[in-house]
Amino acid sequence: MRTLQSQSTDIYTDYVRDWKEKGGKVLGYACVATPVELIEAAGVLPYRIKAFGHPDTELGDAYLARFNCRFCRSCLQLGLDGTYDFLDGLIETNGCDHLRGMFENWQYVKKYEFFHYLKVPHFLREDSLEYFTEEIGLLRQALEERFGAQVTDERIRKAIDAYDEVFARLKRLYALREKVPPAVSGAEVMRLVCTGSSMMAGDFSALLDEVLAEKENAAPLPYKARLMILGSATDEVDLIEDIESTGALIAADALCYGSRSFWRREGESGDPARLLAERYLANLFCPRMFTEYEKRRDYILETAKRAGVDGAIVTYNKFCDLHGVESVSLRMDLEKAGVPVLVLEKDYGSKADTGRIKTRVQAFLERLGK
Ligand code: SF4
């Protein structure tokens, strides 16, 4: 576990370094709507872009406005200052406008040979599924042309199976956190999810097997209250550690660097491109999907109930319009359903926010009578 913890908040991990030294290619993406199975089927390592609480943005600020979310500005900073020079290309998605601005400015400066814009529909309808299936076909073609790999149906199916293995193990890990008392903390879970988002599926499964073997016999963790965390894209392990340092256990999450990246991946089509379209578009629990608020709310309530939480923290990065707007309805609906809520707006990676966040969580615990 110690090795894992020291690696997982590095951008260029030993795993990725080793992959590159062996001649492997790496593609960066940011949104969980990106079908990583396709990238893996092309023999390329999918790397989910992270900033790991990196607070500097001076280079990013030259290209993005101050009212763009700091997570995107921090990722752009690392792209421009050379930290991400090990990438062989980028896949942009229209998750939100801040992310798009990040990718387009990054490519404008760095000019990767491979840059692909995967357009993800905002609706789940038959015509959107057809459109997304075509988009996935275009990505498949682009990967084949650039990386010289035959992305056959068989290779895609194998990659889908390998990711299903990962998701099954992650669910076992989540069950250990939901246990009363828990065997794993919220910070450990986020480290693992982040680490796995830059590994090939089979290797991540092997790592999870080691962690599960250790954690299944671990001593239970003490805590004062069980909380759930949900909201905008954040890879801030430090934030979870700060929250847990108050005695609150993050027993469940609905984060996109968390359960939203893997909880439901179902689809029934026999055609692999269509199957990927179904698995992604139908299971995207993000406010970038129009007219699906009730589905997201129910997913959150279902998670809160299963984990038996005492309350929820709805968090979002300053200027994140998607999650900021949704936090209003979520707070009302969760409280109506008997789940007390703390809404936490924060600046991504800001150490100056630490004291304020801990004070607010402590006050929330007092409100919960813990
Ligand atoms: S919050 Fe939504 S748009 Fe942003 S990365 Fe996650 S899934 Fe994509």
Boltz pocket constraint, residues with backbone or C-beta under 6 A from the ligand:
constraints:
  - pocket:
      binder: B
      contacts: [[A, 30], [A, 31], [A, 32], [A, 33], [A, 94], [A, 95], [A, 96], [A, 231], [A, 232], [A, 233], [A, 256], [A, 286], [A, 287], [A, 288]]
      max_distance: 6.0
